[in-house]
Amino acid sequence: MSEKGKIIQLRGMSLFHSNLQEGTIFYNAETVRALKCSWRANIVRAAMGVYMFSPGYLANKNKEKAKIKAVVDAAIANGMYVLVDWHYTSDEIFEEAARQFFKEMSTEYRGVPNVLYEIYNEPVKNSWDVVKRYHEKIIQVIRANDRDAIIICGTPWYDQKILDAYSNPIKNYNNIMYTLHFYASEGGADQLRKVVEIALKRKFPIFVTEHGLTLGTGDGPINEKQTNLWWNLLDKYGISYINWSICNKKENSAALKPGSTPKDVWKDSALTNSGRIVKRMLISKNPVPTGC
């Protein structure tokens, strides 16, 4: 729901890990502008690379935070929503680093309705009770600065055990949502959709902060049929969703061909198969943006 009380559905793109070379070059205003005006995305996800694959926030706090801020500022300037994502996949919980990061971001962007927070990208084997305790601590940090910002909380097993969170939701805070991730070529998609629809029928607040047309590795075959089944379900319930990812890595979930630059985000000729499918969907479903 917007600040004016209008129910809205967000569809957009996630940037790649901020700390990896295939993604870091896209953390700028050029990319954000192209996603708005060429792709009709109304949200962009800034994926703070915490540590995976290459030194990230844990080693270079100011350097990585500056990349995230560049995207946030560009999204605000373009009237887009932006999701600040604490991005890693692990059961290790970097609570103190997360507290510092979200304290600084929620202080700087206090009261800015464009800014949403995703406070744990993908828990794996940790139980919901463990993950929930972490979420409550980080929510408290953000709420000390911003009482209304939307905060999206990761769920166990790569954000797929939605019913664990439904059975024991976070209480005493407003504007809390829960993360669902899916990759269309993974097995068990039909069963997962059934589980998700159970939660949606019960009006459980879900946000798909990341999904891909491929395997969960980011590579492998594209499954357009399963992707459309997912999109149809999410549209039926007005659920927001974000695609992985804007990068030029040589893998099938990448939206851009190897060697692409921010200027190429505007060009259909630079798109991969995944990029073409997702951009076509965004243009067909999202409103025409203003100010382009």
Order of alpha helices (4+ residues) and beta strands (2+ residues): beta-alpha-alpha-beta-alpha-beta-alpha-beta-alpha-beta-alpha-alpha-beta-alpha-beta-alpha-beta-alpha
